[in-house]
């Protein structure tokens, strides 16, 4: 199995062996944020010709930016196609209604060419106009359970007070400022950031000025899990006015649940529904510094509440959201493809 990716930045190797698969990166520099759309046609051409010359049976395309070249290559070669929708591109950013309608209609039309469609949360079915469609597979963005008994005994290092951690894309439409200000006002709280994106340099600059903020840049996934275990609280405060954020299913939520840590989530999102249902964190209005400060202070002053919310999350992960369950669903998708193979 080969994983084809777009190496837009950084210096990762062009080819890399991992376990039972190979990572192949097409190196082509491009920005991370909105301007990346200008570079998509070049990526499509590069990906299409790579798919055309390689030997494969099924192409599993993640999101519209890989699905377009995958459709053409799959149809030309008479191969099967899986469309895995992490983000519905019509709702990634606020668009004029007529533009949004055109992009959404284009994406939904292309779905008919897939042999199987996967979404990462049931709420996505409403977003793509497929509510109640049992033919679409729901596979949550859950991490593999990587905890060991020794890892669960880890304690915070260097900083002995309340620690808040965020790892991921440091993009627009996410509230970092309120958490930073709340931590400073409360005192004896460290906010640690890892990742890349629009706010990366700003957060790096803040960390050099404020002792309660730390920025560690892009780190390996194993370090993300270790730092999560060494934290007291995670957060994913996405602006619900951005349509795609309302349906987001970020791995930060499931990483917090897997690690038995509470999480702070924005109201009006699919994530908030899970947090409320499983009682594994706090839900606050987006951009409400007072509510965010109150939630952090409540958890800081009540370690037993932190432990209870974290325990609830871990139990929900084990019973409903762990990768073992998702893996079985994914294998069933491929078993169905095998049965229907031309």
N, C-alpha and C positions, 0 to 999 in steps of 0.2 A: 504494500500500500504506500502511496506517495501523497504527501500533503503539499499542495502548491500554494505559496503565499506571495504577497506583494511586499518587498522590502523597500518601504518608502523612506526610511531613515535608519541610522545606526550602522553597525558594522558586523552583523551576524553573518556566518558563513553562507555561501551560495547553496551548499548542500550539507546536510547533517543527518546522521543515523540516530534514530531514537527507538529503543525497544524493538517493536515489530514493524516500524514504518520509517520512511525517509522524508525529511523536510527538504523541499526544493524552493528556493526563494528567487524570484525574478527581481533583480536589483534595478529599481527605477525611482529616483528621488521625487518625492511629492509631499506637500504639506499634510498635516493631520486633520486640520479643521475644514471649514466649508469649501475652501478653494480647491480641495482635492477633486471636486467634480470636474474641473477643467482638464484634469489629467486622466480621467476615466477612459476615454476612447483609446488612448495609447495602451493602457493596461489591458483593455479588452482585446486589442490586436495581439499583444504579446501572449496573453493567456490562451487565446484561440489557437495560435500556431503551435504553442507548446502541447495543448491537448490533441491537436491534429496529428502530431508526429509521435506521440507516446502511445503505448499499448495499454488499454484499460477496459474494464467491463462496465463499471458504473462510475459516473461523476457525481459527487456530492457537493453541491454549490451552496455556499453560505452567503445569503443576501444578494440583492439585485446586482451589485457591482461584480460578482463572480458568475451570477446566473446567466447573464446575457451571452458571454462567449461559450458557456457550457451548453446552452440550448443548441446553438448552431453546430458545435462540435459533436454533440450527442446525436443529433438528427443526421448529420452527414455520415457518421460512422455506424449508425444503427445501434447505438448503445443506450443503456438506461440512465435515467436522470432523477436525482433527488434534489428538491429545493428546500433548503433549511433557512427559515426566516428568523433571524435574530432581531433585525430592525426593519420596520416597514418604511421604505425610503421616502414615501410621500409625506410622512410625518416627522422626519428627522429634524427639520427646522420649520419655522412658520413660513408658509408660502401663500401668495394670493390664492383665493378660493379656486379660480379657474385653472391655475397652474397645478395646484394640489390635486384637483380632480383628474387632470390629464395624466399626471404621474401615477396616481393610484389606479386609474383605469388601465394604464399600460402594464403595471405590475400584475394586477389581478388577471388580465388577459393572458399574460405569459405563464401564469400558474397552470393553465390547462395542458401545457406541454410537458409537465413533470409527471414522472411515474409515481412519485410520492412527495407529499408536502409535509413539512415539520414546522411547528411553531413552538416557542419557548414558554408560553403561558396561555391558559384558556381565554384570557381577556383579549388576546391577539385575534381570536376568531371574530369578535365584534369589529375590531379595527379593520380587518381585511374583507369584511362583508361576508364572512363564512360562518356566522353563528349557527351552531347546531349541526355543522357538517362533520359527521362521524368519520369521514374518509381522511380527515386531516389529523396527523399524529401530534400529540403534545408531549414534548420531552423538555423538562425543566433544565435550566442552565446550572446543574448541580455539579460540584466538584467531587472527585473520587475521595472516599474517606481515607485520608492519609495519616490519621492520628494513631499514635502508639502509646502504650502506657507511660513510657518515659517522657513523651512530649506533653502529655496532659499534666505532668508534674512540674512543668516549667514555671518559673516565677519571673516577674519583671526584673530586668537588669538595669543598673545605673540609675534609673528613675524609680523611686519608691512610692510615688503618689499616683493619683488617678491618671490613667493614660487612655487617650482617644486615638484611634488609628483609621486612616483611609488609604486604600491602595487602588489605583485604577487610572482611568483617563481623567486628567485635570482640565476638563473642558468647560465651555460656557454652559449656563443653565444649571449650575450646581452651586449650592450655597456653602462656601468655605469660610467666608468672612464672619458670619454669625457665630460659628463654632469657635473661631479664633478669638473673637471679642468676648464671648461668654467665658471661655477658659481663662482669659486674662482677668476678668472681673471676679470670677470665683476664686482664683488663686490655687496654687498647688495642683495644677492640672497641666499635662503635656499633650499637645496635639501633634501627631506625627503623620506626615504625608509621604507617599511613595507613588511614582508614576510619571507620566509625561503628558504634554498637551499645552493648551492655551495659557493656563495659569502657572506652569512649571517655574518659569524664571521669577515670576512675582512671589511665589511661595518660597523659593530659594532665598530671595532677597529678604522676605519677612523673617525667615529662620535665622538670618545673620544679625537681625536687629532685636528680635524678641526671644528670650530664653525659654519661653513656654511653647515655642513652635520648632519642630524639627522637620527637615526635608532630606530624604535619602535618595531621591531620584528613582530611576528604573532599577528594580531588583528582581532576582529570580523568583519563580513562584514558590519554591520551598521557603524562601525568606519571608514572603507574604504570609504564609501560614504560621511560621514561627512568631512573627511580630503580632499577628492576630491573637495567638495564644498568650502573648505577653501583655496584651492590652485589656482594658476593662470595658471599653465601649467602641463599637464601630458606628459609622454613619453613612447614609446614602441619601443626601438631601437634593433631590432632582426637582426642577421647576415643572409642575404639572401643567402649566400653560403651554409648554411644548408638547404637542400631541404624543410623540413617541415616548416621552418620559412617563406618561400615564400608564403605558403598557410595558414599561421596561422590566426585565427580569434579570438584574445584574447578579453576577456570581458573588458579589460582596454580601448579599443577603444570605445566600446559602453557605458561604464560607463562615459567616458569623454563627449560623445555626450549627454547622458541623463542629466548630471549635467551642461551642457552648458559651458564646458571648452575646450580650444584648446588642441591639442595633437601633439607631435613631433614623426614622424614615419620614419622608414628606407625605402629608395627607393628600388624598386625591389620586393615588397611584395604585397599581395592582399589587405592588410590594406592601402597601399599607394594609390591604385586605388580608394578606398572609400573616403579617405581624399581629394584627388584631385577632385573627382566628386562632393562631398558635400561642398568643400571649408571650411573645419572645422579644419585646422591645417597646419603644415609645413611638407614637405617631404624632407629629407636630405640623402646624401650618407652615408651608414653605415661606422662607424669608421673614419669619417671626422671631426676632432675637430673644424676646422675653420668654416665649414658650421653649425655645431651645435651651436657654440658660436654666430655666426651671427643671427641664428634663435631666440635664447634666448634673445639676446640684442634687436633685432627688436621688439619682443613682449613686453619686459620690458619697452621699451621707447615709446610704442604706446598702451596704455590701450584701446583705442577705437577699435584698430585692434583685440585685445584679445576678447573684447566683441562681435565684429561682427563674428569672427570665432566660438566662443562659441555658439552664437545665431543660426548660420547656422547648427551647429552640433545638437543642440536641436531640431530644426525644422525637420531635416532629421530623427532623432530618432523617433519623433512623427508620421511622415508620412510613414516611410518605415521599421524602425528597432526595434520598441518597442516590448516588450514582449507580449502585447495583440495580435499583428499580428502573432507572432511566436506560441503563445499558440493555436490560431485557426488552424494553420497548423498542430501542434502536435495532436490536437483533431481529425482532419480529418484522420490522419494516423491511429489512434486507431479506428475510426469509420469504416475505411476500413477493419481493422483486424476483427472487430465484424461481418461485412457482410460476410467475407470469413472464418468465424470460422468453423472448421471441425465438 
